[in-house]
Amino acid sequence: MKRFMRVALQDKQSLFSLFTGLVVTLIGATAMYQGHSGASLMMVGASILSLAGLSLAASLHKTQQTLKSTAKLAKQLKVKEA
């Protein structure tokens, strides 16, 4: 969870997308609560949230792959030094 939060804070565009998706979804929910047609706004907000989540998951996966390859390279260097 800490790694996810760190990646989310580093990726400002995805963080903004999450915020925007949340606001649009809340506006749609409020419109539906007041009796207006807000289902389309809720769908747009949910789509933005899901795309931002996928973007953050891809960033997190890329970070994990980089960490694994760096650790593997460090092991190889230690073996060669010994």
N, C-alpha and C positions, 0 to 999 in steps of 0.2 A: 504494500500500500504506500509506503514511503517513497519507493522508486516511482510509482505511478504519479504521485503528487509532484515529485521533482520534475518529471518529464512534462506534466501538465503545466507547471509554472514556467518551464523553459520555452515551451511551444505556445507563444502568445496568441497566434492565430487560432489554434484549437481551443484555447481557453476562452477567447472572445466568442467563438462559435458555440461553445457550451452555454455561455451566458445568454447569447442571442436566442438560441433554441429554447432555453428555459423561459425567457421573457415572452416569446411568441406563444409558447404552449400555455403559459399562465393567462395571457390575454384571451386566447381561445376558450380556455376553461371558464374564465370570468364571463365571457360573452354567452356561453352556453348556460351558465347559471342564471343569467339575467333573461334568458328566453330567446336570445338571438341565435343565429346560425354561426357557431364558432368551430364547427367540426373541421372545416378546411384549415383554419389557423392551427388547430391542434395537430393536424396531419403534417403541416409544414414544419411546425416546431419539433415534432417527433422525428421527422426526417433529418432536420439539422442536428438534433442531438445524436442520432444514430451515426451520421457521417462524422461528426466530431469525435465520437467515441471510437469509431473505427480508425480514424487518423491517429488518435492517441495510442490505441493498441498497436498500430503499426510502428509508431515511434518507440514505444516501449520494447517491442520485439527487436527492432534494429539496435536499440541500446543494449539489450541483453546479448545479442549476437556479437556486438563490438566488445563487450566485457569478456565473453567467452573466448574470442579469438585473441584478445590481449593477454588473458591468463594463460592460454595455450602457448603463445609466443614467449611469455616470461618463463614458463617451465622449460621450453626448449633452450632458451639462453642460459638458464641455470645449469642444465645438463651439460651443455657445451663448455661452460666455464670450469666445471668440476673435473 
